[in-house]
Each structure stands twice: as structure tokens, then as C-alpha cells.
Amino acid sequence: MRGYKTAQVVDTQIQTAIALRPDFVTLTAGMNDIMRPRVDFGALKTALIGLVEPLTAAGTKVYVVPIPNIAGVSPAGPLINTRRLRLNAIYQHLVDFHGVLPLTNTTNSVFEDPRAWDEDRLHLATLGHERLACAAAASFGVPIDFDFLSPPEGPALERTAGTEAQWWWKHVRPWIYRRLTGKSSGDGRVAKRPELGPIVDE
């Protein structure tokens, strides 16, 4: 769920996910943990193991995507870089010892390009989602006929004092307020697709 820390994902989603009997699951938990002022990496590692083990025990393939370096995407990037590397090290531990599979490489890739990120600079934009879908397809053996990890041609995203001020006001200010009041952006949200169903090409 958006805004949830790993322990909250375990508490609220793991049993529902197992009940769906999915063939595979992509793991994105952990980023919300490292965005908090304090993070217990031992507890985070335990929570992530507790998240993947029930899935792999049920026969589900779990894929993880390493967190890219977002120094060129957000001013927060350099501030959390050490934490990002520690989270990626936990992900690697899951790959090495808990049957998790790496979905794609993110270093020096399109996922470090600001154009791949939404205006909040925390979630992927259309380009990022399209390229991540290509990476997933490629990992499942679907041939992709272009270098989906390379940034697209064209000018880089231009930032001005105005765009930076708007970002701080529209996204950083509410985030700080939620941290001060103990709220989450995931509060009150429900899953878009709580049950498995066919994908219809409209």
C-alpha cells in the first residue's frame, strides 16, 4: 500500500497476496522505511524476510528491483544514498539466501533519469513504468527489440526555481505534515485490483 512501511505491508497484505495464489510478485517494500528520520535496518531486514518467505514457500516467484540512485532526480537522493545502498544490500541477501529473483539492473539506467519519475519524484512516471514493464517481460523470456534500460533520446528535464518551489509546496510540505502528524499517504486507500482478473485490451 502506498506510504506503508514494510512491517505494515506484512501485517495488512501478505495473507491477501498468498490467498490470490499468484505466479509471481514484485517486491518494492523498504523505500518508505528508509525515508523516515530513523530506521532500524535489522528490523527492516527481518520484516523483508518475513514478507518474502511465506510467498516463496507457497511457490510464488518473488522479484525485487534494486533502488536506483536518484541523486539526479530529487534533492533527497544524496541524503538517502547510504540508506539506499543498505536496502539494496538487504535485497541482495534475499536473492542470495531466500529465493528472491532480481528483476533488472537499475544502475546507470533509465531509472536514474528524471524523465522516468513522476512530479512527486518518489513514484515512476509513464516512461519509468513502461521501461519497468519491459524489464519484467524480458526477465520472463519475452523478447524486447530495443535497449529498454537506456534513457530515451531528447533533452533532459529542465528544472527552474519555479518548478523546484512548486515541488516543495505540492509534495514536500504535505509529506512533512504527514510525518509530524503520524499519518500515511496510504491511509484510507484500498487496492485497485483486490482480486485477480483478466487484462482487457481497450
C-alpha positions as CSV (number, residue, x, y, z in Angstrom):
1,M,0.0,0.0,0.0
2,R,1.2,3.5,-0.8
3,G,3.1,5.1,2.1
4,Y,3.3,1.9,4.2
5,K,6.4,0.7,5.9
6,T,7.5,-2.9,5.4
7,A,6.1,-4.1,8.7
8,Q,2.7,-2.7,7.8
9,V,2.8,-4.4,4.4
10,V,3.4,-7.7,6.2
11,D,0.6,-7.1,8.7
12,T,-2.0,-6.0,6.1
13,Q,-1.2,-7.5,2.8
14,I,0.8,-10.8,2.9
15,Q,-2.1,-13.1,3.7
16,T,-4.3,-11.5,1.0
17,A,-1.5,-11.8,-1.5
18,I,-1.0,-15.5,-0.7
19,A,-4.7,-16.1,-1.0
20,L,-4.6,-14.9,-4.6
21,R,-2.1,-17.7,-5.4
22,P,0.0,-15.5,-7.7
23,D,2.6,-17.0,-10.0
24,F,4.9,-14.1,-9.3
25,V,5.1,-11.0,-7.1
26,T,7.3,-7.9,-7.5
27,L,8.8,-6.6,-4.2
28,T,9.0,-2.8,-3.7
29,A,8.8,-2.6,0.1
30,G,11.6,-0.8,2.1
31,M,11.7,2.6,0.5
32,N,9.2,4.1,2.9
33,D,11.2,2.8,5.8
34,I,14.4,4.5,4.7
35,M,12.6,7.8,4.1
36,R,11.8,8.1,7.8
37,P,14.1,10.0,10.2
38,R,15.1,6.8,11.9
39,V,15.4,3.3,10.5
40,D,16.3,0.1,12.2
41,F,18.0,-1.9,9.4
42,G,18.0,-5.1,11.5
43,A,14.2,-4.9,11.9
44,L,13.8,-3.9,8.3
45,K,15.8,-7.0,7.2
46,T,13.7,-9.2,9.4
47,A,10.4,-7.7,8.1
48,L,11.5,-8.1,4.4
49,I,12.4,-11.8,5.1
50,G,9.0,-12.2,6.8
51,L,7.4,-10.7,3.7
52,V,9.1,-13.0,1.1
53,E,9.3,-16.3,2.9
54,P,5.5,-17.0,3.0
55,L,5.3,-16.2,-0.7
56,T,8.2,-18.4,-1.8
57,A,7.0,-21.2,0.5
58,A,3.7,-21.0,-1.4
59,G,5.5,-21.5,-4.7
60,T,5.3,-17.8,-5.8
61,K,8.3,-16.3,-7.6
62,V,9.3,-13.1,-5.9
63,Y,11.2,-10.5,-7.9
64,V,13.0,-7.5,-6.5
65,V,14.0,-4.2,-8.2
66,P,17.1,-2.5,-6.7
67,I,16.6,1.1,-5.8
68,P,18.3,3.3,-8.3
69,N,20.5,6.3,-7.4
70,I,18.0,9.2,-7.5
71,A,20.6,11.9,-6.9
72,G,19.8,13.5,-10.2
73,V,16.1,13.1,-9.6
74,S,15.5,14.6,-6.2
75,P,17.4,16.7,-3.7
76,A,16.6,13.9,-1.2
77,G,18.7,11.5,-3.3
78,P,22.1,12.3,-1.9
79,L,20.6,12.4,1.6
80,I,19.3,8.8,1.5
81,N,22.0,7.3,-0.7
82,T,23.8,5.4,2.1
83,R,20.5,4.1,3.3
84,R,19.6,3.1,-0.3
85,L,22.7,1.1,-0.6
86,R,22.0,-0.7,2.7
87,L,18.5,-1.5,1.5
88,N,19.9,-2.8,-1.8
89,A,22.3,-5.0,0.2
90,I,19.3,-6.5,2.0
91,Y,17.6,-7.1,-1.3
92,Q,20.8,-8.9,-2.4
93,H,20.6,-11.0,0.8
94,L,17.1,-12.0,-0.2
95,V,18.4,-13.0,-3.6
96,D,21.3,-15.0,-2.2
97,F,19.6,-16.8,0.6
98,H,15.8,-16.6,0.3
99,G,15.0,-17.5,-3.3
100,V,14.2,-14.0,-4.5
101,L,15.0,-13.1,-8.1
102,P,16.5,-9.9,-9.4
103,L,14.2,-8.3,-11.9
104,T,16.6,-5.8,-13.6
105,N,19.6,-3.7,-13.2
106,T,19.0,-0.1,-12.3
107,T,22.5,1.4,-12.1
108,N,23.4,3.8,-14.9
109,S,20.0,3.2,-16.4
110,V,16.8,5.0,-17.5
111,F,15.7,4.6,-13.9
112,E,18.2,7.3,-12.9
113,D,16.8,9.7,-15.5
114,P,14.4,12.4,-14.1
115,R,12.1,11.8,-17.0
116,A,11.3,8.3,-15.6
117,W,9.9,9.8,-12.5
118,D,6.6,11.4,-11.6
119,E,6.3,15.0,-10.5
120,D,6.5,13.9,-6.8
121,R,9.9,12.4,-7.6
122,L,9.0,9.3,-5.5
123,H,7.0,7.3,-7.9
124,L,7.6,6.3,-11.5
125,A,6.1,8.3,-14.4
126,T,4.8,6.7,-17.6
127,L,8.3,6.3,-19.0
128,G,9.5,4.5,-15.9
129,H,6.5,2.2,-15.7
130,E,6.9,1.3,-19.4
131,R,10.6,0.5,-19.1
132,L,10.0,-1.5,-15.9
133,A,7.3,-3.5,-17.7
134,C,9.8,-4.2,-20.4
135,A,12.3,-5.3,-17.8
136,A,9.7,-7.7,-16.3
137,A,8.8,-9.0,-19.8
138,A,12.5,-9.6,-20.6
139,S,13.0,-11.5,-17.3
140,F,10.1,-13.8,-18.2
141,G,11.7,-14.6,-21.6
142,V,9.7,-12.2,-23.8
143,P,12.0,-10.7,-26.5
144,I,12.3,-6.9,-26.3
145,D,13.6,-5.4,-29.5
146,F,15.3,-2.2,-28.1
147,D,17.6,-1.2,-25.2
148,F,14.9,-0.5,-22.6
149,L,17.5,0.3,-19.9
150,S,18.9,3.2,-21.8
151,P,17.4,6.7,-21.4
152,P,15.4,8.0,-24.4
153,E,16.9,10.5,-26.8
154,G,16.0,14.1,-26.3
155,P,16.7,16.9,-23.9
156,A,16.9,16.3,-20.2
157,L,14.1,17.5,-17.9
158,E,14.7,21.2,-17.2
159,R,14.3,22.5,-13.7
160,T,13.9,26.1,-12.7
161,A,13.4,27.9,-9.4
162,G,9.7,27.8,-10.2
163,T,9.5,24.1,-10.6
164,E,11.5,23.5,-7.5
165,A,9.3,25.8,-5.4
166,Q,6.2,24.0,-6.8
167,W,7.7,20.6,-5.9
168,W,8.4,21.7,-2.3
169,W,5.0,23.2,-1.8
170,K,2.9,20.5,-3.5
171,H,4.8,17.4,-2.4
172,V,7.4,18.0,0.3
173,R,5.2,20.2,2.5
174,P,2.4,17.6,2.7
175,W,5.0,14.8,3.3
176,I,6.5,16.7,6.3
177,Y,3.0,17.3,7.6
178,R,2.2,13.6,7.5
179,R,5.4,12.7,9.3
180,L,4.6,15.3,12.0
181,T,1.0,14.0,12.5
182,G,1.7,10.3,12.2
183,K,-0.3,9.9,9.0
184,S,0.4,8.0,5.8
185,S,-0.4,8.6,2.2
186,G,-1.8,5.1,2.2
187,D,-4.4,5.8,4.9
188,G,-7.9,5.2,3.6
189,R,-6.7,3.7,0.3
190,V,-7.8,0.3,-1.0
191,A,-6.3,-1.9,-3.7
192,K,-7.2,-1.0,-7.2
193,R,-7.5,-4.7,-8.1
194,P,-8.2,-6.6,-4.9
195,E,-9.0,-9.8,-6.9
196,L,-7.2,-11.3,-9.9
197,G,-8.9,-10.8,-13.2
198,P,-8.2,-10.7,-16.9
199,I,-6.5,-7.8,-18.5
200,V,-8.7,-6.4,-21.3
201,D,-7.1,-4.5,-24.2
202,E,-9.3,-1.5,-24.6
